[in-house]
């Protein structure tokens, strides 16, 4: 309240208007439970990162594919024009 310079009543209204934790969880794609030890949380993060971070090859493909397509189309246009 002091930080935000609001009254106790305003703070309670803000808290009361927030979505329940269970409702937030329903919208999440992935959940990390940080109520355990730091090492348990790190383990969850490692496991999740392996699931959601694509391989380097896939990353390069998705990054380079639009450029490759542009150059291919440009090259084909050049070949057809000459």
C-alpha positions as CSV (number, residue, x, y, z in Angstrom):
1,X,0.0,0.0,0.0
2,X,2.8,2.3,0.8
3,X,4.7,1.6,-2.4
4,X,1.6,2.2,-4.6
5,X,0.3,5.0,-2.4
6,X,-3.2,3.4,-2.1
7,X,-5.5,2.9,0.8
8,X,-6.2,-0.5,2.5
9,X,-9.6,-0.6,0.9
10,X,-8.2,-0.1,-2.6
11,X,-5.6,-2.8,-1.9
12,X,-8.3,-5.2,-0.8
13,X,-10.3,-4.4,-4.0
14,X,-7.3,-5.1,-6.2
15,X,-6.7,-8.4,-4.4
16,X,-10.3,-9.4,-4.6
17,X,-10.5,-8.7,-8.3
18,X,-7.5,-11.0,-9.2
19,X,-8.1,-14.3,-10.9
20,X,-7.9,-17.4,-8.7
21,X,-4.7,-19.4,-8.9
22,X,-6.7,-22.4,-10.2
23,X,-8.1,-20.3,-13.0
24,X,-4.7,-19.0,-14.0
25,X,-3.4,-22.6,-14.1
26,X,-6.2,-23.5,-16.5
27,X,-4.8,-21.0,-19.0
28,X,-1.2,-22.1,-18.6
29,X,0.6,-24.4,-21.1
30,X,3.3,-25.3,-18.6
31,X,3.5,-25.0,-14.8
32,X,6.5,-24.8,-12.5
33,X,5.9,-25.5,-8.9
34,X,8.4,-23.5,-6.9
35,X,7.1,-24.5,-3.5
36,X,9.9,-27.2,-3.1
37,X,13.6,-26.7,-2.9
38,X,15.6,-24.6,-5.4
39,X,17.1,-27.8,-6.8
40,X,13.7,-29.3,-7.4
41,X,12.6,-26.1,-9.2
42,X,15.8,-26.2,-11.3
43,X,15.1,-29.8,-12.2
44,X,11.6,-28.8,-13.4
45,X,13.0,-26.0,-15.5
46,X,15.6,-28.3,-17.1
47,X,12.9,-30.9,-17.9
48,X,10.6,-28.2,-19.4
49,X,13.3,-26.5,-21.4
50,X,14.2,-29.8,-23.0
51,X,10.6,-30.2,-24.1
52,X,10.0,-26.7,-25.4
53,X,13.4,-25.6,-26.8
54,X,13.7,-26.9,-30.3
55,X,16.9,-28.5,-31.5
56,X,19.6,-26.2,-33.0
57,X,18.9,-27.7,-36.5
58,X,15.2,-26.8,-36.3
59,X,16.1,-23.3,-35.1
60,X,18.4,-22.7,-38.0
61,X,15.9,-24.1,-40.4
62,X,13.1,-21.8,-39.2
63,X,15.4,-18.9,-39.1
64,X,17.0,-19.4,-42.6
65,X,14.0,-20.8,-44.5
66,X,12.4,-17.4,-45.3
67,X,15.8,-16.1,-46.6
68,X,16.4,-19.2,-48.6
69,X,12.9,-19.0,-50.2
70,X,13.5,-15.3,-51.0
71,X,16.8,-16.1,-52.8
72,X,15.3,-19.1,-54.6
73,X,12.4,-17.0,-55.9
74,X,14.7,-14.2,-56.9
75,X,17.0,-16.6,-58.7
76,X,14.1,-18.3,-60.5
77,X,12.8,-14.9,-61.6
78,X,16.3,-14.0,-62.9
79,X,16.6,-17.3,-64.8
80,X,13.1,-16.9,-66.3
81,X,13.8,-13.3,-67.3
82,X,17.0,-14.2,-69.1
